[in-house]
């Protein structure tokens, strides 16, 4: 895809069609989207490289998870179709470390 500023951006993967059917999960893994994110935003050679996100370059799927969602949601009057969040585990000490280890 060529844009107004004259550089090429790899086409973003699209969610599978079946995710929008009735009775499917609300979220499904999207490892192909993580690879696209790495190429577009985390590669220093990319025109859209963002140095604020350098810390993410060390992650490999599934150490960091990207998921497709069946739908977006409204927040402060806007339609949100993508978000980033850290998994928050409600525990402390060894229990928290064990839960994080199991989750990852």
C-alpha positions in Angstrom: 0.0 0.0 0.0 1.5 3.4 -1.0 0.5 6.4 1.0 0.7 10.2 0.6 4.2 10.5 2.0 5.6 8.0 -0.6 6.6 4.9 1.3 5.4 1.3 1.3 3.6 -0.1 4.4 3.1 -3.9 4.4 -0.6 -4.8 4.3 -2.0 -5.4 7.7 -3.3 -9.0 8.3 -7.1 -9.2 8.6 -9.0 -11.3 11.2 -10.4 -14.6 10.0 -13.9 -14.4 8.7 -15.2 -17.1 11.0 -14.5 -15.0 14.1 -17.6 -12.9 13.3 -19.9 -15.9 13.2 -22.3 -16.7 16.0 -21.0 -19.0 18.8 -17.3 -18.2 18.2 -14.9 -17.0 20.9 -14.7 -13.2 21.6 -10.9 -13.3 21.2 -8.5 -15.5 19.2 -4.7 -15.5 18.9 -3.2 -13.5 16.1 0.5 -14.3 15.8 0.5 -13.1 12.2 -0.5 -9.6 13.5 2.5 -9.6 15.9 4.9 -10.2 13.0 3.3 -7.3 11.1 3.7 -5.0 14.1 7.3 -6.0 14.4 8.0 -5.2 10.7 6.0 -1.9 10.7 6.6 -0.3 14.1 9.6 -2.1 15.7 12.1 -2.4 12.8 14.5 0.6 12.8 14.6 0.4 9.0 10.8 1.0 8.8 9.5 4.5 8.1 7.0 4.0 10.9 9.5 2.8 13.4 8.7 4.2 16.9 11.7 4.3 19.2 9.4 4.6 22.2 8.5 0.9 21.6 12.1 -0.4 21.4 11.6 -2.4 24.6 9.0 -4.6 22.7 11.6 -5.8 20.1 13.0 -8.4 22.5 9.6 -10.2 22.8 8.7 -13.2 20.6 5.3 -14.8 20.2 3.9 -16.2 22.6 5.9 -14.1 25.2 3.7 -11.3 24.0 0.2 -12.0 22.8 -1.8 -10.3 20.2 -5.4 -11.3 19.7 -8.2 -10.6 17.3 -11.5 -9.5 18.8 -15.0 -10.1 17.5 -15.9 -6.4 18.0 -14.7 -3.1 19.4 -16.1 -1.2 22.3 -16.9 2.4 23.2 -14.7 4.4 25.5 -15.1 8.1 26.1 -17.5 8.4 23.1 -15.0 6.7 20.7 -15.1 3.3 19.1 -12.0 1.4 20.1 -10.9 -1.4 17.8 -7.5 -2.1 19.3 -5.8 -1.7 22.6 -2.7 -2.8 24.5 -2.7 -3.9 28.0 -0.6 -5.6 30.6 -2.1 -8.6 32.3 -2.8 -7.6 35.9 -2.6 -10.4 38.4 -4.3 -9.7 41.7 -1.7 -11.3 44.0 1.7 -10.7 45.6 5.0 -12.4 46.4 5.5 -15.9 45.3 1.8 -16.4 44.4 2.1 -13.5 41.8 5.3 -14.9 40.4 3.8 -18.4 40.1 0.7 -17.0 38.4 2.8 -14.9 36.0 5.0 -18.0 35.2 1.9 -20.1 34.5 0.2 -17.4 32.4 3.2 -16.9 30.2 
